[in-house]
């Protein structure tokens, strides 16, 4: 009887370890590489991302400047926390970038929860 009890406890411990190890805890990241019209990575560019509510993405807005290497990095964990547990955690976002021009250059990107999405935006003159 003691052997069955020990085996049951061991099985319970193993099952609990397996069930907790299946949860994905990686951050959801969007990296935008900002390039000039001459295809050069450009630092200090204003980059905005806006959730596309027409494609069932929750309302979302964030704004950053590209770093010294021309990359704007956004953490999207707050966006994906708004999804229900059974939803397909895919977000469609519009990215706007602007340097000294009077208007923004825009592209549409797709990001998934717990993955890093990368896109390049080429600034128009």
C-alpha positions as CSV (number, residue, x, y, z in Angstrom):
1,X,0.0,0.0,0.0
2,X,2.8,2.3,0.8
3,X,4.3,1.7,-2.6
4,X,1.1,2.8,-4.3
5,X,0.9,5.9,-2.2
6,X,4.5,6.8,-3.1
7,X,3.9,6.1,-6.8
8,X,0.8,8.3,-6.7
9,X,2.6,11.2,-5.1
10,X,5.4,10.9,-7.6
11,X,3.0,10.9,-10.5
12,X,1.2,13.9,-9.1
13,X,4.5,15.9,-8.8
14,X,5.5,15.0,-12.4
15,X,2.1,16.0,-13.8
16,X,2.1,19.3,-12.0
17,X,5.6,20.1,-13.4
18,X,4.5,19.2,-16.9
19,X,1.3,21.4,-16.7
20,X,3.2,24.5,-15.4
21,X,6.0,24.1,-17.9
22,X,3.6,24.4,-20.8
23,X,2.8,28.0,-20.1
24,X,4.6,30.4,-22.5
25,X,6.0,33.4,-20.6
26,X,8.0,35.0,-23.4
27,X,7.4,38.7,-24.0
28,X,5.4,39.8,-27.1
29,X,7.8,42.2,-28.9
30,X,7.4,44.3,-32.0
31,X,10.7,45.6,-33.5
32,X,10.4,48.3,-36.2
33,X,13.5,49.0,-38.2
34,X,13.3,52.6,-39.5
35,X,15.1,53.3,-42.8
36,X,15.5,56.5,-44.7
37,X,14.6,56.9,-48.3
38,X,18.2,56.0,-49.0
39,X,17.7,52.7,-47.1
40,X,19.9,53.7,-44.2
41,X,18.9,52.8,-40.6
42,X,17.9,56.1,-39.0
43,X,18.0,57.0,-35.3
44,X,15.7,59.3,-33.3
45,X,12.6,58.9,-35.5
46,X,9.2,59.2,-34.0
47,X,7.4,55.8,-34.4
48,X,3.7,55.2,-33.4
49,X,1.7,52.0,-33.3
50,X,-2.1,51.9,-33.3
51,X,-4.3,48.8,-33.0
52,X,-6.5,48.1,-36.0
53,X,-10.0,47.7,-34.4
54,X,-11.4,46.8,-37.8
55,X,-9.5,43.5,-37.6
56,X,-10.6,42.7,-34.0
57,X,-7.5,44.1,-32.4
58,X,-8.3,45.9,-29.1
59,X,-7.7,49.6,-28.9
60,X,-4.0,50.2,-28.4
61,X,-1.5,53.1,-28.9
62,X,2.1,53.5,-28.1
63,X,4.8,55.9,-29.3
64,X,8.6,55.6,-29.1
65,X,11.7,57.0,-30.8
66,X,14.1,54.8,-32.7
67,X,17.3,54.1,-30.9
68,X,20.9,54.8,-32.1
69,X,20.8,51.8,-34.3
70,X,17.5,52.8,-36.0
71,X,15.2,50.3,-34.1
72,X,12.0,51.1,-32.2
73,X,11.1,48.3,-29.8
74,X,7.6,47.9,-28.4
75,X,6.6,45.5,-25.7
76,X,3.0,44.3,-26.5
77,X,2.2,42.3,-23.4
78,X,-0.4,44.9,-22.2
79,X,-2.1,44.6,-25.6
80,X,-2.3,40.8,-25.5
81,X,-3.5,40.9,-21.8
82,X,-6.7,42.4,-23.2
83,X,-7.5,39.3,-25.2
84,X,-9.8,36.5,-23.8
85,X,-8.2,33.2,-23.0
86,X,-9.8,31.5,-26.0
87,X,-9.0,34.2,-28.5
88,X,-6.5,33.8,-31.2
89,X,-3.9,36.2,-29.9
90,X,-3.0,37.9,-33.2
91,X,-2.8,41.7,-33.4
92,X,-2.9,43.9,-36.5
93,X,-1.3,47.2,-36.0
94,X,-0.7,50.3,-38.1
95,X,2.8,51.7,-37.7
96,X,3.4,55.4,-38.4
97,X,6.9,56.9,-38.6
98,X,7.9,60.5,-39.2
99,X,11.2,62.4,-39.3
100,X,11.2,66.1,-40.5
101,X,8.5,65.5,-43.2
102,X,5.1,67.1,-42.8
103,X,3.3,63.7,-43.0
104,X,3.7,60.2,-41.6
105,X,4.8,57.1,-43.5
106,X,2.6,54.1,-42.5
107,X,2.6,50.3,-42.9
108,X,0.5,47.5,-41.4
109,X,2.0,44.8,-39.3
110,X,0.9,41.6,-37.7
111,X,2.1,40.4,-34.3
112,X,1.5,37.3,-32.3
113,X,1.5,36.8,-28.5
114,X,4.8,35.5,-27.0
115,X,6.7,36.1,-30.2
116,X,9.0,38.8,-31.6
117,X,7.7,40.4,-34.8
118,X,10.0,42.5,-37.0
119,X,9.2,44.9,-39.8
120,X,10.9,47.6,-41.7
121,X,9.5,51.0,-42.5
122,X,11.1,53.1,-45.2
123,X,10.5,56.8,-44.7
124,X,9.1,58.6,-47.7
125,X,10.5,62.1,-48.6
